[in-house]
């Protein structure tokens, strides 16, 4: 009985949480060995997994990520991919992608690292192996800040391609929130009004109500106050 309990505990998939440190690992990639997240200290990171090389949805995702890599660089953000395929499979697939043209993307070169995770060590640390398949990773996305803290977690099924523009929007919103101490409302995009965080005391709530006449302030209630984007 005890042996069975231990085996179940060993095979259980872990799930990192928002606000916790990103699990550490050393891994071989298509760009050499990386020590994660130490090698990315001071940078934002999008760590994402895909089910398998040479698959259609994954190919469109890598083409899109490759085409947007300069945009993420401008946001001090690095891309790191992962699947449970071998290094030779990764290399062959990424070389094949350079022959494709799709959705305005022409012969993209994937320059960011793609992790080799045949043992599924990294995938299990990040909860990327789920009931959908015991032998491949789901489409997971972890946005990690310059201090190595997980700030966003997204999971997609294998049939659904990710929206890279939404992932970029999340990065922009997180950076703005950190920089300005604000929150972003539903469907926010750069240039839209932002939310002034709600007050934490009765006195602060009274002061907040007085803000309604300030320039650039749009107040629906003491706890829901917008200001124009700077």
WOSULPE-V835161 format. One record per run of one state. SS is the DSSP state (helix for helix, strand for strand, loop for the rest). FROM is the first residue (numbers start at 0). LEN is the number of residues. If there is no record, write none. Layout:
BEGIN
ss-><SS SS>
from-><FROM FROM>
len-><LEN LEN>
END
This chain:
BEGIN
ss-><loop helix loop strand loop strand loop strand loop helix loop strand loop helix loop strand loop helix loop strand loop strand loop strand loop helix loop strand loop strand loop helix loop strand loop strand loop helix loop strand loop strand loop>
from-><0 1 11 20 21 24 29 31 36 37 40 43 49 55 74 76 83 86 97 100 102 104 106 112 116 120 125 138 144 148 156 163 180 181 183 193 196 201 213 216 221 223 227>
len-><1 10 9 1 3 5 2 5 1 3 3 6 6 19 2 7 3 11 3 2 2 2 6 4 4 5 13 6 4 8 7 17 1 2 10 3 5 12 3 5 2 4 3>
END
